[in-house]
Amino acid sequence: MKATRMKMLTGIALSAAVLSPLSVQAEEGLDKLYGDFRLRLETVDQDNALKDATALTLRSRLGYATDSYNGFSARVEVENNVALVDDYNDTNGNGAGFSVVPDPEFTELDQGFIQYKGDALTAKLGRQVLTYDNHRFIGHVGWRQDRQTFDGLSLAWKVADELTLNAAYLEKRNRIFANEKDIDSKDVLLNMAYSQGGGKLSAYAYLLEVDNNTQNSLDTFGVRYAGKSKLAETALSYVLEFATQTNESGATSNDTEYFLAELAAVVSGVKVTVGYELLGSENGAKAFSTPLATGHKFNGWADQYLAAPNEGLVDVYLSLGGKIAGGKWLLAYHDFAADESSATVDDLGSEINVLYARKFKGGFSGGIKYAAFSAGEIKVDTDKLWLWTGFKF
């Protein structure tokens, strides 16, 4: 039954993407073909027995979007990744003995959906990119070559200029590891966004369940406020967020908490950001979890804490960023510690991140990025370097 539902959902979306252009062209002739290509070199050097990894991969994405006809439109998008140098563990059984670079080779449907967009309501049915707020809980993991998407139905209702209600039901998580590691699910997402006076208040409930015939659930309820203001001539921005989570697996249940406080100021063209993020633990047994997040965006680019250890994670960070030579630069420092310390787990290390990226005329872009993780009482020292160039049309 599950496979049949998914085949029907995807088939509807693909059929609409193929058939809709015929009628839309007759009406308006504004269909769009687009592409997004990224060539990236990634190296990983770890202080362990694994061999240093080198991955040179080319990710290609081609899409076709129809124009709207009586509020209806469709989109189909195919994604491919090929390894030109494959001295790395791709997490799918290739490159054993090397450090991990989670960019396996694949060809797959990245998006395929039909959409209705009216004055107040937008609905999408099919495989789609879905993000809420800052990607901390629901994101697309766009940094990896295989972007995360979801199969399901999403709704966005603009109740008023200031208020939007979002809801989604997801029956599959198309993760970053190619088709082999996609996950069937029964996820319900609810998100309310209220914007006024330079600030945005969000309230959310994310009720996640893996559809694997076992008793499991991951229920998160939270509230977030992101605002902007000025102190004399200095532009300020700030974020406060709090969430609770209940994680049930079989007869086991754990309750944990999340907290974020962040303050940023622009001084002489340099943005200075300080923050404190807590992924709490319940007595060292289980930590707060965000399995649908754009994890690479948080807790350091070396990706050592995509999932917090059972003892939880406290991340105190400082970053400086600005513009130079037509591009943007960023320098960040993270200090990691356990939320619930044990005799062997307390200091979780630190990390330095450096970035320079620039866009060029004609749809071209490029950049360089570096992460240096210094291990504490767990993990190992890890250095990662990325060089990339991209092209979009």
Summary of the structure (lengths in Angstrom):
residues: 393
radius of gyration: 21.8
end to end distance: 39.6
largest distance: 70.7
contacts: 1289
relative contact order: 0.11
helix: 9%
strand: 60%
